[in-house]
Amino acid sequence: MPDAHPPAAFVFQVTFEVRGGDACDVCFQEVEGLPVEGADGEETSEGGENRFKHRLPGLARFESLKLRRGILADAGLIGWFRRSLAGGRIEPAKLQISLQDATGTSIVTWRVAGAGR
C-alpha cells in the first residue's frame, strides 16, 4: 500500500474558463475557501408519528475564494480583469483548481462554477 504522506512541495494550478475567451492556466501557492460550510442538516419529526425523525439537508455556504501568490503565464486572465473593469461588473467564470505535487501530478481537483459573482 502506498504511503499516504502529505506532499513536501505543492502548487495549485487554476484553469479559468471565461466567456468570450480561451481557458487560461495560472499557478498559485495558496488557495483558501474551498471547503463547504454549513451543510449540516436539521432533524424533523414526522407529522403525527413521533417514533420517526428525518434528517433533512441544510443550506450549504461557500466562502469567498482567495488565490494568493500567483504566477501569470497567460494574458487571458489579465484580459478578463480588464473586460470586467471596463464593463463595471465581473463576468462569471468556471474554475478548475488542481492541487499538484512537486512532480506536477494532480492529487485532487475542485470545480467551481460562477466564480466572480
N, C-alpha and C positions, 0 to 999 in steps of 0.2 A: 504494500500500500504506500503511495507517495506521501511524503511528509507534507503536512498542512501548515507550514510556517508562513507568516506574512512576508511579502516580498521586501527585500532590503532597499530597493530603489523602485520607484514607480512614477508614472506620469498619466494624466488624464488627456486622452485625445477626444476633442469635441468636434463633431461634424455639424455645421449649421446648414440647414436646407431652407433657404429663404425664397419667397415668391419672386419671380422675375429674375432669378439668378441661379447660378450653379451652386452645388454644395461646396462648402469650403471647410477645410480642416485647420484646427488650431489646437495647440497643446498648452495645457495649464498644469501647474504644480499642485494647485488646491481647487477642489470643488466642494462647496458647502450647500446644504439644503436639500440633499437627495432623499432622505427618509420621509415617509408619510407619517403624519402625526394625527392623533385623534380619531383613528379608525375604530376605536372601541365601540362596542355595541351597547344597547340598552336592553334590560330584561323586562319582559311584559307578560302579564298573566293572561291566560286565555279567558275570554268573557264567559262567565257562568261556570267555569270549570277551574277550580283552584288547585288542582293537582299538577297542572302542567304550566310550565313557564317557557316562553320562547325568547331566544336571544336574537335581536334584530341588529343589523349592521348600522353603525353611526356614520356621520358625515366625515369624510377624510379632509384633512387640512394639509396644505402644502406650503412649506416655507419658500421664500424667495431664493433662487439660485444665486450663488456668489462664486464667480470664476476669478481666481487670483493667479498672478504671476504667469501670464500668458505669453506665448511666442507667436506672433502673427507671421505666417509664411505665405498667406494668400490675401490679396487685396479685396476679395469678395466680401469679407466681413466688414472692412472699412467702408465699402460701398453701401452695405446695409445700414451702417450707422449714419452715413451722410444722407441717404434717402429718408431715413427716419427723422433726422433733424430738420431737413428741408420741408418735409410734409407735415411736421408738427405732431406726428404720432408714430409710435413704434409699430412696424409691421410684425405680426406674429411669425415665429419661425419654429420649425421642428428641429430638435436636437437629438443627437445620438452621442452619449457620453460613455467612453470605454476606458476602464482602468487597465493600464498596461504595465507589465513588469519591465525590468531592465533590458530584456531581450526584445521588447516590442510585442510580446504575446498578450493578447487580450485576456484578462482574468474575469471581468464581469462587465456587462453593458446595461445602461439605462437608456430608455427612450422618453423624451419629453415632448409633448405637443403643446402648441400655443405659447411658447416662450416669448416674453416681451409684452404680454397682455397685462 
